Amino acid sequence: MPTRIKLLTRPDHDPRFDQPARTTCSNLSEVGRVLRTRRRELGWSQDLAAQVCGFNQRMISEIERGARKVAFDRVALYASRLGVDIILSIGDKL
C-alpha cells in the first residue's frame, strides 16, 4: 500500500489564505518542496526558519531537500512552525 502525505496550510497563520491549501505528496522530496515554497511565501530565510524551530540551517536544508536521514518529528515540527498540517495516510484514501 502506498503512503500518501497530505499537507494543509492553515489560513490562521497567514491572512492571505481564506481556505487551507491542500497538497498531496508521495515522498519526502515533494514534502520538502512544499515546505520550501511555504517558507519563501512567508519571506523567511533558512536561518530564520532554523531559529524559529530550534534547529540549525543545515537541518532546514536537509528537510527541504527531502533527505531520508531526517527524523519525521523534525519535519512535522518544521511544518507546524510554517503553519502546515501534515496528514499521513496509508493506502489510497486521504
PyMOL commands that set and color helices and strands:
alter all, ss='L'
color gray80, all
select helices_A, chain A and resi 11-13+28-41+46-53+57-65+72-81
alter helices_A, ss='H'
color red, helices_A
select strands_A, chain A and resi 3-9+21-25+84-90
alter strands_A, ss='S'
color yellow, strands_A
deselect
rebuild
show_as cartoon
